Every structure is written in structure tokens, then in C-alpha cells.
Amino acid sequence: MEKCFLEEEVIVREESKAHLRKSLRLLHQLNIVHCDIKPENIAFSPSFHQPVFIDFGSCRLLPKGPGHKMLTSFTGTLSTCSPEMTALYIRKELGYVDLYHNDAYSLSHSHLGDPNH
């Protein structure tokens, strides 16, 4: 297995961010949601020369594609999850969340490559 470097060790360039968005779209086309996208769950692959998602321990294979809300409990990391998912954490109950949107929100709000965060 190759040694990967945590995202925080690498400044993510715009093309790398685009690669992550493309990778996420591919996962979603396969009806897979990561459910815990955050800087700590992104590593740089020296073999691919690109950042890759890691830690699929919370991922789910869903029966329906993007745009459908699923009944779920809070999953992920509070600091990077969508407002819908945050509401489940606050209410401590089940609720309907578009898990695909939650992944996309997490990726766009995790300050990847931003040295000021």
C-alpha cells in the first residue's frame, strides 16, 4: 500500500479541488455517499498525483440517486456537515436529509487548501 499524506500536509490547488468534485460526482453516480467529508478524510496519492477520499467507514450505498431525502440520524462531523444534518444533531432525532447534498456541502465548506482555516 502506498503512503498517502493527509490533506492538511498539502495545499490543494484549484485543479485538485476540481478533481475531488469530479470524484464525488462519480461516487454519487454509483449511489455511494461518503457521509464524513472533511480535510482529515482526504489524502494525497503520490501514485495518482491527486487528492483522494479516505475513511469510508460512514459511507452508505443508497437505493436512490441525488435529490432524494433519506430518513437518517446524524452522521459525519458537525463542523463540515450541511445545515439539515446539523439540525438532526441539535434535535437528537431522526430526520430526512439529502445525503448527496450533505456530501457536496461538506466538500465545499471544509476549507480545503485554505491556509487561513
FENBELZI-V506065 format. One record per residue. N is the residue number from 1. PSI is psi as a letter, one per 30 degrees, with the letter a starting at -180 (999 if undefined). OMEGA is omega in radians with two decimals (NA if undefined). D_FIRST is the distance of its C-alpha to the first C-alpha in Angstrom with 2 decimals. Layout:
# FENBELZI-V506065
n=N psi=PSI omega=OMEGA d_first=D_FIRST
n=N psi=PSI omega=OMEGA d_first=D_FIRST
This chain:
# FENBELZI-V506065
n=1 psi=k omega=-3.12 d_first=0.00
n=2 psi=l omega=3.09 d_first=3.77
n=3 psi=k omega=3.07 d_first=6.62
n=4 psi=l omega=3.13 d_first=8.99
n=5 psi=k omega=3.11 d_first=12.62
n=6 psi=k omega=-3.10 d_first=15.06
n=7 psi=e omega=-3.09 d_first=17.74
n=8 psi=f omega=3.10 d_first=20.37
n=9 psi=f omega=-3.05 d_first=19.02
n=10 psi=k omega=3.02 d_first=19.59
n=11 psi=k omega=-3.08 d_first=22.93
n=12 psi=j omega=3.12 d_first=22.46
n=13 psi=l omega=-3.14 d_first=24.74
n=14 psi=e omega=-3.14 d_first=26.92
n=15 psi=e omega=3.09 d_first=24.97
n=16 psi=e omega=3.07 d_first=21.78
n=17 psi=e omega=3.11 d_first=23.91
n=18 psi=e omega=3.11 d_first=25.15
n=19 psi=e omega=3.12 d_first=21.67
n=20 psi=e omega=3.10 d_first=20.99
n=21 psi=e omega=3.11 d_first=24.38
n=22 psi=e omega=3.11 d_first=23.71
n=23 psi=e omega=3.13 d_first=20.43
n=24 psi=e omega=3.08 d_first=22.49
n=25 psi=e omega=3.13 d_first=25.26
n=26 psi=e omega=3.08 d_first=23.03
n=27 psi=e omega=-3.10 d_first=21.85
n=28 psi=e omega=3.07 d_first=25.54
n=29 psi=f omega=3.10 d_first=26.68
n=30 psi=g omega=-3.11 d_first=24.67
n=31 psi=h omega=3.08 d_first=26.49
n=32 psi=k omega=3.02 d_first=23.42
n=33 psi=k omega=-3.09 d_first=24.02
n=34 psi=e omega=3.09 d_first=21.48
n=35 psi=f omega=3.09 d_first=24.25
n=36 psi=h omega=3.12 d_first=22.74
n=37 psi=k omega=3.12 d_first=22.05
n=38 psi=l omega=-3.11 d_first=22.36
n=39 psi=e omega=-3.13 d_first=20.98
n=40 psi=f omega=-3.14 d_first=18.83
n=41 psi=g omega=3.04 d_first=17.06
n=42 psi=k omega=3.13 d_first=16.18
n=43 psi=l omega=3.09 d_first=13.40
n=44 psi=k omega=3.12 d_first=13.28
n=45 psi=j omega=3.09 d_first=10.67
n=46 psi=e omega=3.13 d_first=11.25
n=47 psi=e omega=-3.12 d_first=10.46
n=48 psi=f omega=-3.09 d_first=13.06
n=49 psi=h omega=-3.11 d_first=15.12
n=50 psi=l omega=2.99 d_first=15.93
n=51 psi=k omega=3.13 d_first=15.69
n=52 psi=l omega=3.05 d_first=14.08
n=53 psi=k omega=3.06 d_first=15.20
n=54 psi=l omega=3.11 d_first=13.28
n=55 psi=i omega=3.11 d_first=14.87
n=56 psi=g omega=-3.11 d_first=16.60
n=57 psi=f omega=-3.14 d_first=18.39
n=58 psi=g omega=-3.04 d_first=21.73
n=59 psi=l omega=3.14 d_first=21.42
n=60 psi=k omega=2.98 d_first=24.16
n=61 psi=j omega=-3.04 d_first=25.09
n=62 psi=l omega=-3.13 d_first=28.66
n=63 psi=f omega=-3.11 d_first=31.54
n=64 psi=l omega=-3.11 d_first=32.96
n=65 psi=a omega=-3.12 d_first=31.84
n=66 psi=k omega=3.11 d_first=32.37
n=67 psi=f omega=3.14 d_first=35.79
n=68 psi=k omega=3.10 d_first=36.21
n=69 psi=k omega=-3.12 d_first=36.42
n=70 psi=k omega=3.04 d_first=35.00
n=71 psi=k omega=-3.05 d_first=36.37
n=72 psi=l omega=2.96 d_first=33.83
n=73 psi=l omega=3.13 d_first=33.67
n=74 psi=k omega=3.08 d_first=32.11
n=75 psi=k omega=3.05 d_first=28.34
n=76 psi=a omega=-3.10 d_first=26.15
n=77 psi=k omega=-3.03 d_first=26.98
n=78 psi=e omega=-3.06 d_first=30.65
n=79 psi=f omega=-3.12 d_first=30.37
n=80 psi=f omega=-3.09 d_first=28.65
n=81 psi=l omega=-3.11 d_first=29.97
n=82 psi=l omega=3.08 d_first=32.91
n=83 psi=e omega=3.10 d_first=36.50
n=84 psi=e omega=-3.13 d_first=36.76
n=85 psi=e omega=3.10 d_first=33.90
n=86 psi=e omega=3.13 d_first=35.36
n=87 psi=e omega=3.10 d_first=38.66
n=88 psi=e omega=3.11 d_first=37.16
n=89 psi=e omega=-3.10 d_first=35.93
n=90 psi=e omega=-3.09 d_first=39.41
n=91 psi=f omega=-3.12 d_first=41.31
n=92 psi=h omega=3.14 d_first=39.07
n=93 psi=l omega=3.07 d_first=39.58
n=94 psi=l omega=3.09 d_first=38.21
n=95 psi=l omega=-3.12 d_first=38.73
n=96 psi=k omega=-3.11 d_first=37.99
n=97 psi=k omega=2.98 d_first=35.23
n=98 psi=j omega=-3.06 d_first=33.77
n=99 psi=f omega=3.07 d_first=30.09
n=100 psi=e omega=3.09 d_first=29.20
n=101 psi=e omega=3.13 d_first=31.48
n=102 psi=e omega=3.08 d_first=29.98
n=103 psi=e omega=-3.11 d_first=26.49
n=104 psi=e omega=3.11 d_first=28.15
n=105 psi=e omega=-3.13 d_first=30.23
n=106 psi=e omega=3.13 d_first=27.34
n=107 psi=e omega=-3.09 d_first=25.52
n=108 psi=f omega=-3.11 d_first=28.79
n=109 psi=g omega=-3.12 d_first=29.88
n=110 psi=g omega=3.06 d_first=26.89
n=111 psi=h omega=-3.13 d_first=27.93
n=112 psi=k omega=3.08 d_first=24.67
n=113 psi=g omega=3.14 d_first=24.99
n=114 psi=j omega=-3.09 d_first=28.47
n=115 psi=f omega=-3.14 d_first=28.96
n=116 psi=g omega=-3.12 d_first=32.10
n=117 psi=999 omega=NA d_first=30.39
